[in-house]
Amino acid sequence: MPVIEKLDAKGWICPMPVLRAMKYLRKMEQGDILEVEVNDNKSVTELQKYCDESGNILQSMAELEDNYLIKIQKNER
């Protein structure tokens, strides 16, 4: 069963949410899930780009009232 980690990056501007997500994911096991909450639009775009480049899987992205919830599954290449 995958472990779910949560990263509250609301109020942070890019690139901090991406850098912190990278740090979390490096310590996680394959299949684990990182839930990142951000309210910086640039961070949303950059997290998508990071997943494309790193091989991690962008499981879902939901726009909430004033932020976004992004779920990333750790995937080792």
N, C-alpha and C positions, 0 to 999 in steps of 0.2 A: 504494500500500500504506500503510495507516495506521501512524502512529507510536504506540508504546505507552510511556506514562510510568508510573512507579510512585511512589506516595506511601505511606510507612510512617508511619501515624498511631497506631500502637499506643501505649497509655499516655497519650494525649491525651484530654482530656474536651471535650465539646461546649461551645462552638461551634468550637474550633480546627480539627478535621478538616474541617469544612464550609468555613470561611474559607480554609484552605490549598488545598482542592480547587478552590474558586472562582478563586483566584489562578493555579493551574496551568492550569485550563481557559481562562482569558482569553488565555493566551499560546499555546495550542494551535490547530492548524488544524482546520477542519471534517472530521469523520470520524476524527480521532485518538482514541485510547482512554486513559483514565486509570484505573489500577488502584489502588484505595485499600484499605489494610488498617487496620481499626479493631478495638478491643475494647470500645468504649463503646456500649452499646445505644442511647442517646439519639442518638449520631452516626449510627447506621444509619438511624433514623427521619428525622432531619433531612436526610441526604443524599438519601433518597427524595423528601422534600418539595422540596428544592432542584431536583432533576431535573424534577419536575412543573411547578414554577414557571418554570424557566429555559428549558425546551425541550430541554435536553440529554437524552440517552437513557440510561436505566438498563438496560444490557445484561444484567447478571446480578448475582446476589448469592448467595454461598455461605458457609455457616457452617462454619468450620474448627474445629479442636480448641478453641482459646481465643480466636478472633477471627473477623472477617468479612472476606471479600474482595469488594469491590464494584467492578464495571466500569462506567464511565461513558463514553459516546461523545459527543464534542463535536458539537453540532448548532447551527448558527446559524439564528435565526428570520428 
